[in-house]
Each structure stands twice: as structure tokens, then as C-alpha cells.
Amino acid sequence: MDERSLYATILGLGAPWDVERVELKEAEQAVHVWVQPRVGTRFVCPECGDVSPIHRSNSSTGSADAPSCIRDR
């Protein structure tokens, strides 16, 4: 089992989530785990009910664009 699969199992993650990266910080005694939705995953806006994909816009920080119904407020 590879490291990403191991942490997905430990965290109980399943579709539509994937562990993108795992980083061990020995000096901090910490493990950093980056989780992303699979490409093409669509989510329902909790406020308006619209179904929208999440667009990955900044892979260096792991941040993603919010659906337009939230972003345009």
C-alpha cells in the first residue's frame, strides 16, 4: 500500500476524495495531508441548491475556486 492510500484509509476517505500529497514534518512531529476532490466532482451549494464543479486554481496551496453562486456575493 502506498503512502497516499494508507492515509486515505486512516482518514476513512472515499469517493469523491483523494489524498493528493502527504508530507512528514519530523521537527514539528506532524504529518500534513492534502485532500482534493476528484476532477469533475460536482457539489451542491448549501445555500442555493445549484450543482457546480469545483475548479482547482492554485495547486501550490491546495485552494480551489468556489462555485459562482458563492464567489459572486
ChimeraX attribute file (.defattr): number of C-alpha atoms within 10 A of each C-alpha:
attribute: neighborCount
match mode: 1-to-1
recipient: residues
	/A:1	6
	/A:2	6
	/A:3	12
	/A:4	17
	/A:5	14
	/A:6	12
	/A:7	18
	/A:8	17
	/A:9	12
	/A:10	9
	/A:11	11
	/A:12	8
	/A:13	14
	/A:14	11
	/A:15	8
	/A:16	12
	/A:17	14
	/A:18	18
	/A:19	21
	/A:20	15
	/A:21	14
	/A:22	14
	/A:23	11
	/A:24	11
	/A:25	10
	/A:26	8
	/A:27	6
	/A:28	7
	/A:29	7
	/A:30	10
	/A:31	11
	/A:32	10
	/A:33	15
	/A:34	13
	/A:35	16
	/A:36	18
	/A:37	20
	/A:38	14
	/A:39	13
	/A:40	11
	/A:41	14
	/A:42	16
	/A:43	14
	/A:44	12
	/A:45	15
	/A:46	9
	/A:47	8
	/A:48	9
	/A:49	10
	/A:50	13
	/A:51	13
	/A:52	16
	/A:53	16
	/A:54	19
	/A:55	16
	/A:56	14
	/A:57	12
	/A:58	10
	/A:59	9
	/A:60	6
	/A:61	8
	/A:62	13
	/A:63	12
	/A:64	14
	/A:65	13
	/A:66	16
	/A:67	18
	/A:68	13
	/A:69	14
	/A:70	12
	/A:71	8
	/A:72	7
	/A:73	5
